[in-house]
């Protein structure tokens, strides 16, 4: 019985650690090509090696991390084509999940989105890329979680884990201040007006901006990660 309790405890720790690492990946805290040390993660979160190893391997299975060789685990380095595909998949899934969220968005949700967007604007003004990436994630997922979807939401999260590190790299080259079009304001305005189609169109346009940034990088000759 004691052994079963210990096993359950380790799985609980691994699950919580996995959740935290997923969030960091979505928010772009890891860089493309960065080596992931299980020992360092265990030390950082104060766990033993076993749950840290399980959490990292879980993320390998999800495609958020990969083995560079038999011993080394890294954040994947995506080709431009792979990143385009991620963005196109995001546009399709996130437009649909937003459509499902729309009937459940209340006035207090709109006010919260306004607060998040104000913080994002402050991050852009100060050049705080980490805060910008975090705020952008929080803004989008506040909307998506209101859908209650058990199918689309996990798929969107998987795409964001692959998207976050590469988008941080691209944004760092152009700087967050160069992200000029505030589609979040269009999203909020559409919600205020109760216009579902304009809301979904603004979500799609916000994602397309990532495609535009990648295209600018390609034309500028900046090396992709």
LUMKEZA-637337 format. One record per residue (C-alpha): residue number from 0; residue in three letters; z, y, x. Coordinates in steps of 0.25 Angstrom, whole numbers, plus 2048, in hexadecimal, padded with zeros to 3 digits. Last residue first. Layout:
N
<marvex resi="NUM" resn="ALA" zz="Z" yy="Y" xx="X"/>
...
% end
This chain:
225
<marvex resi="224" resn="UNK" zz="771" yy="874" xx="83F"/>
<marvex resi="223" resn="UNK" zz="765" yy="87D" xx="83E"/>
<marvex resi="222" resn="UNK" zz="760" yy="886" xx="84A"/>
<marvex resi="221" resn="UNK" zz="75D" yy="894" xx="847"/>
<marvex resi="220" resn="UNK" zz="74E" yy="897" xx="847"/>
<marvex resi="219" resn="UNK" zz="74F" yy="8A3" xx="83E"/>
<marvex resi="218" resn="UNK" zz="745" yy="89C" xx="834"/>
<marvex resi="217" resn="UNK" zz="74E" yy="88F" xx="834"/>
<marvex resi="216" resn="UNK" zz="75B" yy="898" xx="832"/>
<marvex resi="215" resn="UNK" zz="754" yy="8A0" xx="827"/>
<marvex resi="214" resn="UNK" zz="750" yy="893" xx="820"/>
<marvex resi="213" resn="UNK" zz="75F" yy="88D" xx="821"/>
<marvex resi="212" resn="UNK" zz="764" yy="89A" xx="81B"/>
<marvex resi="211" resn="UNK" zz="75A" yy="899" xx="80F"/>
<marvex resi="210" resn="UNK" zz="75E" yy="88B" xx="80D"/>
<marvex resi="209" resn="UNK" zz="76C" yy="890" xx="80C"/>
<marvex resi="208" resn="UNK" zz="768" yy="89B" xx="802"/>
<marvex resi="207" resn="UNK" zz="762" yy="890" xx="7FA"/>
<marvex resi="206" resn="UNK" zz="771" yy="88B" xx="7F7"/>
<marvex resi="205" resn="UNK" zz="774" yy="899" xx="7F1"/>
<marvex resi="204" resn="UNK" zz="767" yy="899" xx="7E9"/>
<marvex resi="203" resn="UNK" zz="76A" yy="88C" xx="7E3"/>
<marvex resi="202" resn="UNK" zz="778" yy="891" xx="7DE"/>
<marvex resi="201" resn="UNK" zz="772" yy="89E" xx="7D9"/>
<marvex resi="200" resn="UNK" zz="768" yy="896" xx="7D1"/>
<marvex resi="199" resn="UNK" zz="773" yy="88E" xx="7CB"/>
<marvex resi="198" resn="UNK" zz="77A" yy="89B" xx="7C7"/>
<marvex resi="197" resn="UNK" zz="76D" yy="8A1" xx="7C2"/>
<marvex resi="196" resn="UNK" zz="76B" yy="895" xx="7B9"/>
<marvex resi="195" resn="UNK" zz="779" yy="894" xx="7B4"/>
<marvex resi="194" resn="UNK" zz="77A" yy="8A3" xx="7B0"/>
<marvex resi="193" resn="UNK" zz="788" yy="8A6" xx="7AA"/>
<marvex resi="192" resn="UNK" zz="787" yy="8B4" xx="7AF"/>
<marvex resi="191" resn="UNK" zz="794" yy="8B4" xx="7B7"/>
<marvex resi="190" resn="UNK" zz="78F" yy="8A6" xx="7BD"/>
<marvex resi="189" resn="UNK" zz="781" yy="8AC" xx="7C0"/>
<marvex resi="188" resn="UNK" zz="788" yy="8B8" xx="7C7"/>
<marvex resi="187" resn="UNK" zz="791" yy="8AE" xx="7CF"/>
<marvex resi="186" resn="UNK" zz="785" yy="8A6" xx="7D4"/>
<marvex resi="185" resn="UNK" zz="77D" yy="8B3" xx="7D8"/>
<marvex resi="184" resn="UNK" zz="789" yy="8B8" xx="7E0"/>
<marvex resi="183" resn="UNK" zz="78A" yy="8AA" xx="7E7"/>
<marvex resi="182" resn="UNK" zz="77B" yy="8AC" xx="7EA"/>
<marvex resi="181" resn="UNK" zz="77F" yy="8B7" xx="7F4"/>
<marvex resi="180" resn="UNK" zz="772" yy="8B9" xx="7FC"/>
<marvex resi="179" resn="UNK" zz="775" yy="8BE" xx="80A"/>
<marvex resi="178" resn="UNK" zz="779" yy="8B2" xx="812"/>
<marvex resi="177" resn="UNK" zz="777" yy="8BA" xx="81F"/>
<marvex resi="176" resn="UNK" zz="786" yy="8BE" xx="81F"/>
<marvex resi="175" resn="UNK" zz="789" yy="8AF" xx="820"/>
<marvex resi="174" resn="UNK" zz="784" yy="8AF" xx="82E"/>
<marvex resi="173" resn="UNK" zz="775" yy="8AA" xx="831"/>
<marvex resi="172" resn="UNK" zz="779" yy="8A0" xx="83B"/>
<marvex resi="171" resn="UNK" zz="786" yy="89D" xx="835"/>
<marvex resi="170" resn="UNK" zz="780" yy="89B" xx="828"/>
<marvex resi="169" resn="UNK" zz="777" yy="890" xx="82E"/>
<marvex resi="168" resn="UNK" zz="782" yy="889" xx="835"/>
<marvex resi="167" resn="UNK" zz="78B" yy="88A" xx="828"/>
<marvex resi="166" resn="UNK" zz="780" yy="884" xx="820"/>
<marvex resi="165" resn="UNK" zz="77F" yy="878" xx="829"/>
<marvex resi="164" resn="UNK" zz="78E" yy="875" xx="829"/>
<marvex resi="163" resn="UNK" zz="78F" yy="877" xx="819"/>
<marvex resi="162" resn="UNK" zz="782" yy="870" xx="814"/>
<marvex resi="161" resn="UNK" zz="786" yy="861" xx="817"/>
<marvex resi="160" resn="UNK" zz="794" yy="863" xx="811"/>
<marvex resi="159" resn="UNK" zz="78D" yy="86B" xx="806"/>
<marvex resi="158" resn="UNK" zz="784" yy="860" xx="802"/>
<marvex resi="157" resn="UNK" zz="78F" yy="856" xx="801"/>
<marvex resi="156" resn="UNK" zz="797" yy="860" xx="7F8"/>
<marvex resi="155" resn="UNK" zz="78A" yy="861" xx="7EF"/>
<marvex resi="154" resn="UNK" zz="78A" yy="852" xx="7ED"/>
<marvex resi="153" resn="UNK" zz="798" yy="851" xx="7EA"/>
<marvex resi="152" resn="UNK" zz="796" yy="85D" xx="7DF"/>
<marvex resi="151" resn="UNK" zz="78A" yy="856" xx="7D9"/>
<marvex resi="150" resn="UNK" zz="790" yy="849" xx="7D4"/>
<marvex resi="149" resn="UNK" zz="79E" yy="84C" xx="7CF"/>
<marvex resi="148" resn="UNK" zz="79A" yy="859" xx="7C9"/>
<marvex resi="147" resn="UNK" zz="7A5" yy="861" xx="7C4"/>
<marvex resi="146" resn="UNK" zz="79C" yy="86D" xx="7C4"/>
<marvex resi="145" resn="UNK" zz="7A7" yy="876" xx="7C7"/>
<marvex resi="144" resn="UNK" zz="7A7" yy="870" xx="7D5"/>
<marvex resi="143" resn="UNK" zz="79A" yy="877" xx="7D8"/>
<marvex resi="142" resn="UNK" zz="79E" yy="885" xx="7D5"/>
<marvex resi="141" resn="UNK" zz="7AA" yy="885" xx="7DE"/>
<marvex resi="140" resn="UNK" zz="7A2" yy="87D" xx="7E8"/>
<marvex resi="139" resn="UNK" zz="798" yy="889" xx="7EA"/>
<marvex resi="138" resn="UNK" zz="7A2" yy="894" xx="7EC"/>
<marvex resi="137" resn="UNK" zz="7AB" yy="88B" xx="7F5"/>
<marvex resi="136" resn="UNK" zz="7A0" yy="887" xx="7FE"/>
<marvex resi="135" resn="UNK" zz="79B" yy="895" xx="7FF"/>
<marvex resi="134" resn="UNK" zz="7A9" yy="89A" xx="802"/>
<marvex resi="133" resn="UNK" zz="7AB" yy="890" xx="80D"/>
<marvex resi="132" resn="UNK" zz="79E" yy="893" xx="814"/>
<marvex resi="131" resn="UNK" zz="7A1" yy="8A2" xx="813"/>
<marvex resi="130" resn="UNK" zz="7AF" yy="8A0" xx="819"/>
<marvex resi="129" resn="UNK" zz="7A9" yy="898" xx="824"/>
<marvex resi="128" resn="UNK" zz="79E" yy="8A3" xx="827"/>
<marvex resi="127" resn="UNK" zz="7A8" yy="8AE" xx="828"/>
<marvex resi="126" resn="UNK" zz="79E" yy="8BA" xx="82A"/>
<marvex resi="125" resn="UNK" zz="7A7" yy="8C4" xx="825"/>
<marvex resi="124" resn="UNK" zz="79D" yy="8C9" xx="81A"/>
<marvex resi="123" resn="UNK" zz="799" yy="8BB" xx="817"/>
<marvex resi="122" resn="UNK" zz="7A7" yy="8B6" xx="816"/>
<marvex resi="121" resn="UNK" zz="7AB" yy="8C2" xx="80C"/>
<marvex resi="120" resn="UNK" zz="79F" yy="8BE" xx="804"/>
<marvex resi="119" resn="UNK" zz="7A4" yy="8B0" xx="803"/>
<marvex resi="118" resn="UNK" zz="7B1" yy="8B5" xx="7FF"/>
<marvex resi="117" resn="UNK" zz="7AB" yy="8BD" xx="7F4"/>
<marvex resi="116" resn="UNK" zz="7A3" yy="8B0" xx="7F0"/>
<marvex resi="115" resn="UNK" zz="7B0" yy="8A8" xx="7EE"/>
<marvex resi="114" resn="UNK" zz="7B6" yy="8B3" xx="7E6"/>
<marvex resi="113" resn="UNK" zz="7A9" yy="8B4" xx="7DD"/>
<marvex resi="112" resn="UNK" zz="7A9" yy="8A4" xx="7DC"/>
<marvex resi="111" resn="UNK" zz="7B8" yy="8A5" xx="7D7"/>
<marvex resi="110" resn="UNK" zz="7B4" yy="8AF" xx="7CC"/>
<marvex resi="109" resn="UNK" zz="7A9" yy="8A6" xx="7C8"/>
<marvex resi="108" resn="UNK" zz="7B3" yy="89A" xx="7C7"/>
<marvex resi="107" resn="UNK" zz="7BC" yy="8A3" xx="7BF"/>
<marvex resi="106" resn="UNK" zz="7B1" yy="8A6" xx="7B5"/>
<marvex resi="105" resn="UNK" zz="7AF" yy="897" xx="7B3"/>
<marvex resi="104" resn="UNK" zz="7A4" yy="88E" xx="7B9"/>
<marvex resi="103" resn="UNK" zz="7A4" yy="881" xx="7B1"/>
<marvex resi="102" resn="UNK" zz="796" yy="883" xx="7AA"/>
<marvex resi="101" resn="UNK" zz="78F" yy="886" xx="7B8"/>
<marvex resi="100" resn="UNK" zz="795" yy="87A" xx="7C0"/>
<marvex resi="99" resn="UNK" zz="78A" yy="871" xx="7BB"/>
<marvex resi="98" resn="UNK" zz="77F" yy="87B" xx="7BF"/>
<marvex resi="97" resn="UNK" zz="786" yy="87D" xx="7CC"/>
<marvex resi="96" resn="UNK" zz="785" yy="86E" xx="7CE"/>
<marvex resi="95" resn="UNK" zz="776" yy="86E" xx="7CC"/>
<marvex resi="94" resn="UNK" zz="773" yy="87A" xx="7D5"/>
<marvex resi="93" resn="UNK" zz="77C" yy="874" xx="7DF"/>
<marvex resi="92" resn="UNK" zz="775" yy="867" xx="7DF"/>
<marvex resi="91" resn="UNK" zz="767" yy="86C" xx="7E1"/>
<marvex resi="90" resn="UNK" zz="76A" yy="877" xx="7EA"/>
<marvex resi="89" resn="UNK" zz="773" yy="86F" xx="7F3"/>
<marvex resi="88" resn="UNK" zz="768" yy="864" xx="7F4"/>
<marvex resi="87" resn="UNK" zz="75F" yy="86F" xx="7F9"/>
<marvex resi="86" resn="UNK" zz="769" yy="874" xx="803"/>
<marvex resi="85" resn="UNK" zz="76C" yy="866" xx="808"/>
<marvex resi="84" resn="UNK" zz="75D" yy="864" xx="80A"/>
<marvex resi="83" resn="UNK" zz="75B" yy="871" xx="811"/>
<marvex resi="82" resn="UNK" zz="766" yy="86D" xx="81B"/>
<marvex resi="81" resn="UNK" zz="75F" yy="85F" xx="81D"/>
<marvex resi="80" resn="UNK" zz="752" yy="866" xx="820"/>
<marvex resi="79" resn="UNK" zz="759" yy="870" xx="82A"/>
<marvex resi="78" resn="UNK" zz="75F" yy="865" xx="831"/>
<marvex resi="77" resn="UNK" zz="76D" yy="862" xx="82F"/>
<marvex resi="76" resn="UNK" zz="778" yy="860" xx="83A"/>
<marvex resi="75" resn="UNK" zz="782" yy="857" xx="835"/>
<marvex resi="74" resn="UNK" zz="791" yy="85A" xx="838"/>
<marvex resi="73" resn="UNK" zz="795" yy="850" xx="843"/>
<marvex resi="72" resn="UNK" zz="79C" yy="842" xx="845"/>
<marvex resi="71" resn="UNK" zz="79C" yy="83C" xx="853"/>
<marvex resi="70" resn="UNK" zz="7A0" yy="82E" xx="856"/>
<marvex resi="69" resn="UNK" zz="794" yy="825" xx="853"/>
<marvex resi="68" resn="UNK" zz="78A" yy="831" xx="855"/>
<marvex resi="67" resn="UNK" zz="787" yy="83E" xx="84D"/>
<marvex resi="66" resn="UNK" zz="78E" yy="838" xx="841"/>
<marvex resi="65" resn="UNK" zz="78D" yy="841" xx="835"/>
<marvex resi="64" resn="UNK" zz="794" yy="84A" xx="82C"/>
<marvex resi="63" resn="UNK" zz="792" yy="850" xx="81E"/>
<marvex resi="62" resn="UNK" zz="789" yy="844" xx="81B"/>
<marvex resi="61" resn="UNK" zz="793" yy="83F" xx="810"/>
<marvex resi="60" resn="UNK" zz="796" yy="832" xx="819"/>
<marvex resi="59" resn="UNK" zz="799" yy="83B" xx="825"/>
<marvex resi="58" resn="UNK" zz="7A2" yy="843" xx="81C"/>
<marvex resi="57" resn="UNK" zz="7AA" yy="836" xx="818"/>
<marvex resi="56" resn="UNK" zz="7AA" yy="833" xx="827"/>
<marvex resi="55" resn="UNK" zz="7B1" yy="840" xx="82A"/>
<marvex resi="54" resn="UNK" zz="7BC" yy="83D" xx="81F"/>
<marvex resi="53" resn="UNK" zz="7BE" yy="82F" xx="824"/>
<marvex resi="52" resn="UNK" zz="7C0" yy="833" xx="832"/>
<marvex resi="51" resn="UNK" zz="7CA" yy="83E" xx="82E"/>
<marvex resi="50" resn="UNK" zz="7D1" yy="835" xx="825"/>
<marvex resi="49" resn="UNK" zz="7D3" yy="82B" xx="831"/>
<marvex resi="48" resn="UNK" zz="7D5" yy="835" xx="83C"/>
<marvex resi="47" resn="UNK" zz="7E3" yy="839" xx="837"/>
<marvex resi="46" resn="UNK" zz="7E4" yy="846" xx="830"/>
<marvex resi="45" resn="UNK" zz="7E9" yy="854" xx="834"/>
<marvex resi="44" resn="UNK" zz="7DD" yy="85C" xx="82F"/>
<marvex resi="43" resn="UNK" zz="7D8" yy="862" xx="83C"/>
<marvex resi="42" resn="UNK" zz="7DD" yy="855" xx="844"/>
<marvex resi="41" resn="UNK" zz="7D5" yy="84C" xx="83B"/>
<marvex resi="40" resn="UNK" zz="7C9" yy="855" xx="83B"/>
<marvex resi="39" resn="UNK" zz="7CA" yy="855" xx="84B"/>
<marvex resi="38" resn="UNK" zz="7CB" yy="846" xx="84C"/>
<marvex resi="37" resn="UNK" zz="7BF" yy="844" xx="843"/>
<marvex resi="36" resn="UNK" zz="7B7" yy="84D" xx="84B"/>
<marvex resi="35" resn="UNK" zz="7AA" yy="853" xx="844"/>
<marvex resi="34" resn="UNK" zz="79F" yy="858" xx="84E"/>
<marvex resi="33" resn="UNK" zz="798" yy="864" xx="849"/>
<marvex resi="32" resn="UNK" zz="789" yy="862" xx="848"/>
<marvex resi="31" resn="UNK" zz="788" yy="86C" xx="83C"/>
<marvex resi="30" resn="UNK" zz="794" yy="874" xx="83B"/>
<marvex resi="29" resn="UNK" zz="7A1" yy="871" xx="833"/>
<marvex resi="28" resn="UNK" zz="7A8" yy="87C" xx="82B"/>
<marvex resi="27" resn="UNK" zz="79C" yy="87D" xx="822"/>
<marvex resi="26" resn="UNK" zz="7A3" yy="87E" xx="815"/>
<marvex resi="25" resn="UNK" zz="79E" yy="871" xx="810"/>
<marvex resi="24" resn="UNK" zz="7A3" yy="86A" xx="81C"/>
<marvex resi="23" resn="UNK" zz="7B1" yy="870" xx="81B"/>
<marvex resi="22" resn="UNK" zz="7B1" yy="86B" xx="80D"/>
<marvex resi="21" resn="UNK" zz="7AD" yy="85D" xx="811"/>
<marvex resi="20" resn="UNK" zz="7B8" yy="85D" xx="81C"/>
<marvex resi="19" resn="UNK" zz="7C2" yy="861" xx="812"/>
<marvex resi="18" resn="UNK" zz="7BE" yy="856" xx="808"/>
<marvex resi="17" resn="UNK" zz="7BD" yy="84C" xx="813"/>
<marvex resi="16" resn="UNK" zz="7CB" yy="84F" xx="818"/>
<marvex resi="15" resn="UNK" zz="7D0" yy="84D" xx="809"/>
<marvex resi="14" resn="UNK" zz="7C9" yy="840" xx="808"/>
<marvex resi="13" resn="UNK" zz="7CE" yy="83B" xx="816"/>
<marvex resi="12" resn="UNK" zz="7DD" yy="83F" xx="812"/>
<marvex resi="11" resn="UNK" zz="7DC" yy="837" xx="805"/>
<marvex resi="10" resn="UNK" zz="7D5" yy="82C" xx="80C"/>
<marvex resi="9" resn="UNK" zz="7E1" yy="82B" xx="816"/>
<marvex resi="8" resn="UNK" zz="7EB" yy="82C" xx="80B"/>
<marvex resi="7" resn="UNK" zz="7E4" yy="821" xx="803"/>
<marvex resi="6" resn="UNK" zz="7E4" yy="818" xx="810"/>
<marvex resi="5" resn="UNK" zz="7F3" yy="81B" xx="812"/>
<marvex resi="4" resn="UNK" zz="7F6" yy="818" xx="804"/>
<marvex resi="3" resn="UNK" zz="7EF" yy="80A" xx="805"/>
<marvex resi="2" resn="UNK" zz="7F6" yy="807" xx="812"/>
<marvex resi="1" resn="UNK" zz="803" yy="80A" xx="80B"/>
<marvex resi="0" resn="UNK" zz="800" yy="800" xx="800"/>
% end
